[in-house]
């Protein structure tokens, strides 16, 4: 295997003129070859805008095996002796139309292909979701996995590829959302300790003549309905090593070592994949049933508190939920401070050798949550077997204990248990955990998340915004971000921080028409997560 591989991410504008779109693809492939890239990733739907009159037109305009579009891409792979990953709409002989990823090898052969598993909004009107999970392609460059756009807004597809051995994840996007570049793309690298090469579109993403009318229905100003660019290459620690501009056709290039993705250890030596507990993740593979309970309260004042001596003052000040760092005090002492209030506090204790989260009210401990995953620091022998939420007057609370916060599966289980708020007493070890991991856990599950850490580490509160679902009227101006939570940071040296979260907003997981962040997970295709 080559120790260093030069990879490129290319961004283009693609409209309704298939020939012009192909010319743009060939230009950026040539540009990547001129930079001596061995692999180039192109955006999603390179052959045509993802907007059609109907399903029949989408099928008619899709690529087919051996057509001029795919043949030209194949020929460029041969000419330059390079690997090319491209996403197009593709017509199958059985009448299906997929959002299809193709990986062309330097000899022109298709080394791997797969369809998009989770479709976004109007894509459901024109395309069919994938019937099978995509392959991990073993190449001289490394082990490559492919996905596209909405599949990277949730965790299961990238996670499954890495669990099956992928070292480099290739993401093709067709997105106007700014939170792709600053959250959803880099977090998939960090949480899996894998490389990500991501290519997004620029220019209008909808027919120019129809843009104002569609924008009015979508609830997004027309000037925002352009590809957000910022194609990028991300290292396994979440560091963006190369990024393209927001606008304009461009390529970015970086030299990467795919074998760096083979080391899944944290600073304390814990292997983040070996410590997973697939036997607990079965609900992720269950057929969707939707939320089985109504929404919680519209607002809940919460606090991150580092000094337990301030607990009573904080509760009397109006905080209904107060999250302390791990091992912050005895439950009996905390309960005494909460006497005469309706507030609840969360911390952790060691019980029978197990690191356990506790929810404490004035009457004492009202819920326990043992840590699910092993860690070298506090929980070498995990006792937890499931997420056990508790119903409180304002809604449903789940507790994610310590290093359980590392695992996307933990928060997915909390969402499937209809949690509204998640309390996270933890001690992060790496910068990505607070910068990318925890905000993404809130974003991809529509969970309000309250993270408390010891003094000396940053903490934060992540609240759900009512402005979320496309094709609906938003309360505030559109800012380019769709699922990014409202973030309140608590400085490393601060003893307390407060915010108001919205338990009721956790009930709305519909990011766009027919696209639910939780029920829309590819539940049929998650064997790699649950085996």
C-alpha positions as CSV (number, residue, x, y, z in Angstrom):
1,X,0.0,0.0,0.0
2,X,1.3,3.5,-0.9
3,X,2.4,5.3,2.3
4,X,1.3,8.7,1.0
5,X,-1.6,9.2,-1.4
6,X,-2.4,12.5,-3.1
7,X,-6.2,13.1,-3.2
8,X,-8.4,15.9,-4.5
9,X,-11.9,17.2,-3.9
10,X,-13.5,19.1,-6.8
11,X,-16.5,21.4,-6.8
12,X,-18.4,22.3,-9.9
13,X,-21.7,24.0,-11.0
14,X,-24.1,21.6,-12.7
15,X,-27.4,22.6,-14.3
16,X,-29.8,21.2,-16.8
17,X,-27.4,21.1,-19.7
18,X,-25.8,17.6,-19.5
19,X,-23.1,18.4,-22.0
20,X,-22.0,21.5,-20.0
21,X,-22.1,19.5,-16.8
22,X,-19.8,16.8,-18.3
23,X,-17.4,19.5,-19.5
24,X,-17.2,20.9,-16.0
25,X,-16.5,17.4,-14.6
26,X,-13.7,16.9,-17.2
27,X,-12.2,20.3,-16.4
28,X,-11.8,19.5,-12.7
29,X,-10.6,16.0,-13.4
30,X,-7.9,17.4,-15.6
31,X,-7.0,20.0,-13.0
32,X,-6.7,17.4,-10.4
33,X,-4.5,15.3,-12.7
34,X,-2.3,18.4,-13.3
35,X,-1.7,18.5,-9.5
36,X,-0.7,14.8,-9.7
37,X,-3.7,13.6,-7.7
38,X,-4.2,9.8,-7.6
39,X,-7.8,10.1,-6.6
40,X,-10.4,12.8,-7.2
41,X,-13.9,13.1,-5.7
42,X,-16.6,14.9,-7.6
43,X,-20.0,16.2,-6.2
44,X,-23.4,14.6,-6.1
45,X,-25.7,14.6,-9.2
46,X,-23.0,15.7,-11.6
47,X,-25.1,14.9,-14.6
48,X,-28.1,17.0,-13.9
49,X,-29.8,19.1,-11.3
50,X,-31.8,17.0,-8.7
51,X,-35.1,18.5,-9.9
52,X,-37.4,17.1,-12.5
53,X,-40.9,17.4,-13.8
54,X,-41.6,13.9,-12.5
55,X,-40.1,10.5,-11.8
56,X,-40.3,9.5,-15.5
57,X,-38.2,12.5,-16.6
58,X,-35.7,11.7,-13.9
59,X,-35.3,8.2,-15.2
60,X,-35.1,9.5,-18.8
61,X,-32.3,11.9,-18.1
62,X,-30.3,9.6,-15.9
63,X,-27.0,8.0,-16.9
64,X,-26.9,4.4,-18.3
65,X,-24.1,1.9,-18.6
66,X,-21.8,2.8,-21.5
67,X,-23.5,6.2,-22.2
68,X,-21.5,9.2,-23.4
69,X,-21.4,10.7,-19.9
70,X,-20.0,7.7,-18.0
71,X,-17.8,6.7,-21.0
72,X,-16.1,10.1,-20.9
73,X,-15.4,9.8,-17.2
74,X,-14.0,6.3,-17.7
75,X,-11.8,7.6,-20.5
76,X,-10.4,10.3,-18.3
77,X,-9.6,7.8,-15.6
78,X,-7.6,5.8,-18.2
79,X,-6.0,8.9,-19.7
80,X,-4.7,10.2,-16.3
81,X,-4.2,6.8,-14.7
82,X,-6.3,8.0,-11.7
83,X,-9.2,6.9,-9.5
84,X,-12.4,9.0,-10.0
85,X,-15.4,8.9,-7.6
86,X,-18.5,10.6,-9.1
87,X,-22.1,10.6,-8.2
88,X,-24.9,10.8,-10.8
89,X,-28.5,9.8,-11.2
90,X,-28.5,6.3,-12.8
91,X,-31.2,4.4,-14.6
92,X,-31.4,0.7,-13.9
93,X,-32.9,-2.0,-16.2
94,X,-35.7,-2.7,-13.7
95,X,-37.0,0.8,-13.9
96,X,-35.4,2.2,-10.8
97,X,-33.5,5.4,-10.7
98,X,-30.7,5.8,-8.1
99,X,-28.5,8.5,-6.8
100,X,-25.5,6.4,-7.7
101,X,-21.8,6.6,-6.7
102,X,-19.3,5.2,-9.2
103,X,-15.6,4.6,-8.5
104,X,-13.6,4.3,-11.7
105,X,-10.2,2.6,-11.6
106,X,-7.2,3.8,-13.6
107,X,-7.9,1.0,-16.1
108,X,-11.4,2.4,-16.7
109,X,-13.2,-0.4,-14.9
110,X,-15.9,0.4,-12.3
111,X,-14.2,-0.8,-9.1
112,X,-17.3,-0.2,-7.0
113,X,-20.8,1.4,-7.1
114,X,-23.7,2.0,-4.7
115,X,-26.8,4.0,-4.4
116,X,-27.8,6.6,-1.9
117,X,-29.5,5.0,1.1
118,X,-31.2,8.1,2.7
119,X,-32.8,10.6,0.3
120,X,-33.4,14.2,1.0
121,X,-36.7,16.0,0.5
122,X,-37.7,16.2,-3.1
123,X,-35.2,13.5,-4.1
124,X,-37.9,11.1,-2.8
125,X,-40.1,12.3,-5.6
126,X,-37.7,11.2,-8.3
127,X,-35.3,8.5,-7.0
128,X,-35.4,5.2,-5.1
129,X,-33.2,4.5,-2.1
130,X,-30.5,1.9,-2.2
131,X,-31.5,-1.7,-1.7
132,X,-28.1,-2.7,-0.4
133,X,-25.3,-1.1,1.6
134,X,-22.3,0.2,-0.4
135,X,-19.0,-1.7,-0.7
136,X,-15.7,-1.1,0.8
137,X,-13.3,-1.1,-2.1
138,X,-9.8,-2.4,-1.5
139,X,-7.5,-0.5,-3.8
140,X,-3.7,0.2,-4.0
141,X,-4.4,3.6,-2.5
142,X,-6.2,2.1,0.6
143,X,-9.7,0.9,1.5
144,X,-12.3,3.3,0.2
145,X,-16.0,3.8,1.1
146,X,-18.5,5.9,-0.7
147,X,-21.6,7.9,0.4
148,X,-23.5,11.0,-0.6
149,X,-24.7,14.2,1.1
150,X,-27.7,13.4,3.3
151,X,-26.1,10.1,4.2
152,X,-23.4,12.2,6.0
153,X,-25.9,14.2,7.9
154,X,-26.6,11.1,10.0
155,X,-24.0,8.7,11.3
156,X,-25.0,5.2,10.2
157,X,-23.7,5.0,6.7
158,X,-20.2,6.4,7.3
159,X,-20.0,4.3,10.5
160,X,-20.9,1.1,8.7
161,X,-18.2,1.7,6.1
162,X,-15.5,2.2,8.7
163,X,-16.7,-0.9,10.6
164,X,-16.2,-2.9,7.4
165,X,-12.7,-1.6,7.1
166,X,-12.8,1.7,5.1
167,X,-9.9,4.0,5.7
168,X,-10.9,6.8,3.4
169,X,-14.5,8.0,3.1
170,X,-15.6,9.7,-0.2
171,X,-18.6,12.0,0.2
172,X,-20.3,13.7,-2.8
173,X,-22.6,16.5,-1.9
174,X,-25.3,18.6,-3.5
175,X,-26.0,21.0,-0.6
176,X,-26.7,24.6,0.2
177,X,-26.3,24.1,3.9
178,X,-23.3,25.8,5.6
179,X,-23.4,23.2,8.4
180,X,-22.1,20.5,6.1
181,X,-18.7,22.1,5.9
182,X,-18.3,23.1,9.5
183,X,-20.0,20.1,11.2
184,X,-21.4,17.2,9.3
185,X,-18.4,16.6,7.0
186,X,-15.6,16.8,9.6
187,X,-17.4,14.9,12.4
188,X,-17.6,11.8,10.3
189,X,-13.8,11.8,10.1
190,X,-13.2,12.4,13.8
191,X,-15.8,10.1,15.3
192,X,-14.5,7.2,13.1
193,X,-10.9,8.2,13.0
194,X,-10.9,7.9,9.2
195,X,-10.1,10.3,6.4
196,X,-12.9,12.1,4.6
197,X,-12.7,13.6,1.1
198,X,-15.8,15.6,0.4
199,X,-16.9,17.4,-2.8
200,X,-19.8,19.8,-2.8
201,X,-21.6,21.8,-5.6
202,X,-21.5,25.5,-6.3
203,X,-24.0,27.5,-8.3
204,X,-27.8,27.2,-8.4
205,X,-29.1,23.8,-7.2
206,X,-32.5,24.3,-8.8
207,X,-33.6,25.4,-12.3
208,X,-32.8,29.1,-12.5
209,X,-36.2,30.0,-14.1
210,X,-38.1,28.3,-11.3
211,X,-35.8,29.3,-8.4
212,X,-38.0,32.1,-6.9
213,X,-41.1,30.0,-6.9
214,X,-39.4,26.9,-5.5
215,X,-37.6,29.0,-2.9
216,X,-40.9,30.4,-1.7
217,X,-42.3,26.9,-1.2
218,X,-39.1,25.6,0.4
219,X,-39.0,28.5,2.9
220,X,-35.4,29.4,1.9
221,X,-34.4,32.7,0.2
222,X,-33.4,32.1,-3.4
223,X,-29.9,33.5,-2.9
224,X,-29.3,30.7,-0.4
225,X,-30.2,27.9,-2.9
226,X,-26.7,27.7,-4.3
227,X,-24.2,24.9,-3.6
228,X,-22.3,25.9,-0.5
229,X,-18.9,24.8,-1.9
230,X,-16.2,24.4,0.8
231,X,-15.2,21.0,-0.6
232,X,-12.6,19.6,1.8
233,X,-10.2,16.9,2.9
234,X,-10.4,16.0,6.6
235,X,-7.9,14.0,8.8
236,X,-8.9,11.3,11.2
237,X,-8.7,13.7,14.1
238,X,-11.3,16.0,12.5
239,X,-8.7,18.6,11.3
240,X,-9.6,20.1,7.9
241,X,-6.3,19.9,5.9
242,X,-7.6,21.5,2.7
243,X,-10.8,23.5,1.9
244,X,-12.1,25.1,-1.2
245,X,-13.9,28.5,-1.2
246,X,-17.6,29.0,-0.8
247,X,-18.1,29.8,-4.4
248,X,-16.6,29.0,-7.8
249,X,-15.3,25.9,-9.6
250,X,-12.2,24.7,-7.7
251,X,-10.2,21.7,-6.6
252,X,-8.3,21.2,-3.4
253,X,-5.5,18.7,-3.0
254,X,-3.7,17.0,0.0
255,X,-1.3,14.3,0.6
256,X,-2.7,11.7,3.1
257,X,-1.6,8.5,4.7
258,X,-4.6,6.1,4.7
259,X,-3.0,3.8,7.2
260,X,-3.3,6.5,9.8
261,X,-7.0,5.5,9.9
262,X,-6.0,2.1,11.2
263,X,-5.2,3.5,14.7
264,X,-8.6,3.9,16.5
265,X,-7.1,4.6,20.0
266,X,-7.9,7.6,22.1
267,X,-5.1,9.3,24.2
268,X,-5.9,6.9,27.1
269,X,-5.5,3.9,24.9
270,X,-9.2,3.1,24.5
271,X,-10.0,1.7,21.0
272,X,-13.2,3.5,20.0
273,X,-14.3,0.7,17.7
274,X,-13.2,-2.3,19.8
275,X,-15.2,-1.0,22.8
276,X,-18.5,-0.6,20.9
277,X,-21.3,-2.9,22.1
278,X,-23.2,-4.0,19.0
279,X,-25.4,-6.3,21.1
280,X,-27.0,-3.1,22.6
281,X,-27.7,-1.4,19.3
282,X,-30.5,-3.6,18.1
283,X,-33.1,-0.8,18.2
284,X,-31.2,1.0,15.5
285,X,-32.1,-1.8,13.1
286,X,-35.7,-2.0,14.1
287,X,-38.4,-0.7,11.7
288,X,-39.3,3.0,12.4
289,X,-42.3,3.5,14.6
290,X,-42.1,7.3,15.1
291,X,-42.3,8.9,18.5
292,X,-44.6,7.2,20.8
293,X,-45.2,10.2,23.1
294,X,-46.1,13.8,22.7
295,X,-43.8,16.8,22.9
296,X,-42.3,18.0,26.1
297,X,-42.4,21.6,27.5
298,X,-41.7,24.6,25.3
299,X,-38.9,25.8,27.5
300,X,-36.6,24.5,30.2
301,X,-34.0,26.6,32.0
302,X,-30.9,24.4,32.5
303,X,-27.5,24.9,34.0
304,X,-24.0,23.5,33.8
305,X,-22.5,23.7,37.3
306,X,-19.0,22.9,38.3
307,X,-19.3,23.8,42.1
308,X,-21.8,21.6,43.9
309,X,-21.9,24.2,46.7
310,X,-23.8,26.4,44.4
311,X,-26.5,23.8,43.6
312,X,-29.2,25.2,45.9
313,X,-28.6,28.7,44.7
314,X,-28.8,27.6,41.1
315,X,-32.0,25.6,41.7
316,X,-33.7,28.6,43.5
317,X,-32.6,30.7,40.5
318,X,-34.9,28.8,38.3
319,X,-32.9,26.0,36.7
320,X,-35.0,22.9,36.3
321,X,-32.1,20.7,35.3
322,X,-28.6,21.1,36.6
323,X,-25.8,19.0,35.2
324,X,-22.6,18.6,37.2
325,X,-19.3,17.0,36.1
326,X,-18.7,13.3,36.8
327,X,-18.2,12.3,40.4
328,X,-19.3,15.8,41.7
329,X,-20.7,14.8,45.0
330,X,-22.8,12.3,47.0
331,X,-26.4,12.0,45.9
332,X,-27.6,12.4,49.5
333,X,-25.8,15.8,49.8
334,X,-27.1,16.9,46.4
335,X,-30.7,16.0,47.4
336,X,-30.4,17.9,50.6
337,X,-29.5,21.1,48.6
338,X,-32.5,20.5,46.3
339,X,-35.0,20.4,49.2
340,X,-38.1,22.5,48.6
341,X,-37.3,22.9,44.8
342,X,-38.6,21.0,41.8
343,X,-35.1,20.9,40.2
344,X,-33.1,17.8,39.3
345,X,-29.4,17.4,39.3
346,X,-27.3,14.9,37.3
347,X,-23.8,13.6,38.1
348,X,-22.1,10.2,38.3
349,X,-21.0,7.9,41.0
350,X,-19.1,4.6,41.3
351,X,-21.5,1.9,42.4
352,X,-20.4,-1.7,42.7
353,X,-17.4,-0.8,40.6
354,X,-19.4,0.6,37.7
355,X,-19.5,4.2,36.6
356,X,-23.1,5.2,36.9
357,X,-25.1,8.3,36.1
358,X,-27.6,9.5,38.7
359,X,-30.6,11.8,38.5
360,X,-31.2,13.4,41.9
361,X,-34.3,15.3,43.1
362,X,-35.2,16.6,46.5
363,X,-36.3,13.1,47.5
364,X,-33.0,11.5,46.5
365,X,-32.0,9.4,43.5
366,X,-34.8,9.1,41.0
367,X,-33.0,7.3,38.2
368,X,-29.7,5.5,37.5
369,X,-27.9,5.0,34.2
370,X,-24.8,2.7,34.2
371,X,-22.2,3.5,31.6
372,X,-22.6,1.3,28.6
373,X,-19.1,1.2,27.2
374,X,-15.7,0.3,28.6
375,X,-13.1,2.9,29.2
376,X,-9.7,2.7,30.8
377,X,-10.3,5.6,33.1
378,X,-13.5,4.8,35.1
379,X,-15.4,1.9,33.6
380,X,-13.2,-1.1,32.6
381,X,-16.2,-3.4,33.1
382,X,-19.4,-1.8,31.8
383,X,-22.6,-2.7,33.5
384,X,-25.1,-0.8,31.4
385,X,-27.3,-2.7,29.1
386,X,-29.6,0.0,27.6
387,X,-30.5,3.7,27.8
388,X,-33.1,4.1,30.6
389,X,-34.7,7.5,30.3
390,X,-36.9,9.1,33.0
391,X,-40.0,11.2,32.6
392,X,-39.9,14.5,34.4
393,X,-42.6,17.2,34.5
394,X,-41.0,19.0,31.5
395,X,-40.3,15.9,29.3
396,X,-38.1,12.9,29.0
397,X,-34.5,12.9,30.2
398,X,-31.7,10.5,29.2
399,X,-28.3,10.4,30.8
400,X,-25.2,9.6,28.7
401,X,-22.4,8.8,31.1
402,X,-18.8,9.7,30.6
403,X,-17.1,8.1,27.6
404,X,-20.5,6.8,26.3
405,X,-20.6,10.3,24.8
406,X,-18.0,9.2,22.2
407,X,-20.4,6.8,20.5
408,X,-23.0,8.0,18.0
409,X,-25.0,4.9,18.7
410,X,-25.5,6.0,22.4
411,X,-27.4,9.1,21.4
412,X,-29.3,7.3,18.6
413,X,-30.6,5.0,21.3
414,X,-31.6,8.0,23.4
415,X,-33.5,9.4,20.4
416,X,-35.2,6.1,19.7
417,X,-36.3,6.1,23.4
418,X,-38.0,9.4,22.7
419,X,-35.7,11.5,24.9
420,X,-36.1,15.3,24.8
421,X,-33.0,16.3,26.7
422,X,-29.8,14.4,27.3
423,X,-27.5,15.2,30.2
424,X,-23.8,14.4,29.6
425,X,-21.4,14.5,32.6
426,X,-18.1,13.7,31.0
427,X,-14.3,14.4,30.6
428,X,-13.4,14.8,26.9
429,X,-9.9,13.9,25.9
430,X,-9.7,15.3,22.4
431,X,-10.7,18.7,21.0
432,X,-13.1,17.2,18.4
433,X,-15.4,15.8,21.1
434,X,-16.7,19.2,22.1
435,X,-16.1,21.0,18.8
436,X,-17.8,18.4,16.6
437,X,-19.0,15.3,18.3
438,X,-21.4,16.6,20.9
439,X,-23.0,19.3,18.7
440,X,-23.5,16.6,16.0
441,X,-25.1,14.3,18.5
442,X,-27.7,17.0,19.2
443,X,-28.0,17.9,15.5
444,X,-28.5,14.4,14.0
445,X,-31.0,13.3,16.6
446,X,-32.8,16.6,17.4
447,X,-31.8,16.3,21.0
448,X,-31.2,19.1,23.5
449,X,-27.9,18.2,25.0
450,X,-26.4,19.6,28.3
451,X,-22.6,18.8,28.7
452,X,-20.9,19.3,32.0
453,X,-17.1,18.9,32.4
454,X,-14.7,19.5,35.3
455,X,-13.2,23.0,35.7
456,X,-10.4,23.4,33.2
457,X,-12.4,21.9,30.3
458,X,-14.9,23.7,28.1
459,X,-18.6,22.7,28.5
460,X,-21.6,23.6,26.5
461,X,-25.4,23.5,26.2
462,X,-26.9,22.6,22.8
463,X,-30.6,23.6,22.3
464,X,-32.9,22.8,19.5
465,X,-34.2,25.7,17.3
466,X,-37.8,25.8,16.1
467,X,-36.4,26.8,12.7
468,X,-35.5,23.4,11.2
469,X,-37.9,21.8,8.8
470,X,-37.6,22.8,5.1
471,X,-40.8,23.4,3.2
472,X,-42.3,25.2,6.3
473,X,-42.4,28.8,7.4
474,X,-39.4,29.7,9.6
475,X,-39.7,32.1,12.6
476,X,-36.3,33.8,12.0
477,X,-34.2,34.6,9.0
478,X,-32.5,31.7,7.2
479,X,-28.8,31.7,8.1
480,X,-27.6,28.8,5.8
481,X,-27.6,26.3,8.7
482,X,-30.3,23.7,9.0
483,X,-29.7,21.3,11.9
484,X,-26.9,23.0,13.8
485,X,-28.1,23.4,17.4
486,X,-28.1,26.7,19.3
487,X,-24.9,26.6,21.3
488,X,-24.1,28.2,24.6
489,X,-20.5,27.7,25.6
490,X,-19.3,27.5,29.2
491,X,-15.7,28.6,29.5
492,X,-13.2,26.2,31.0
493,X,-12.7,28.3,34.1
494,X,-16.4,29.2,34.7
495,X,-18.1,27.7,37.7
496,X,-21.6,27.8,36.0
497,X,-23.4,28.5,32.7
498,X,-27.1,28.7,31.9
499,X,-29.4,28.5,28.9
500,X,-32.9,27.7,28.0
501,X,-33.5,24.6,26.0
502,X,-36.7,23.5,24.2
503,X,-37.8,19.9,25.0
504,X,-40.8,20.2,22.7
505,X,-38.6,20.8,19.6
506,X,-37.1,17.2,20.0
507,X,-40.4,15.9,18.8
508,X,-39.8,17.4,15.3
509,X,-37.2,15.4,13.5
510,X,-38.5,16.1,9.9
511,X,-35.7,18.0,8.2
512,X,-37.5,18.1,4.9
513,X,-40.5,16.4,3.2
514,X,-40.3,12.6,3.7
515,X,-36.9,12.9,5.4
516,X,-36.8,12.2,9.1
517,X,-33.4,12.4,10.8
518,X,-34.2,9.5,13.1
519,X,-36.8,7.3,11.3
520,X,-35.0,8.0,8.0
521,X,-31.9,6.2,9.1
522,X,-31.1,3.2,6.8
523,X,-32.4,0.8,9.4
524,X,-32.5,-2.2,6.9
525,X,-28.8,-1.8,6.0
526,X,-27.1,-1.4,9.4
527,X,-25.9,-4.9,9.9
528,X,-22.3,-3.7,10.3
529,X,-23.4,-1.6,13.4
530,X,-25.4,-4.3,15.1
531,X,-23.4,-7.5,14.4
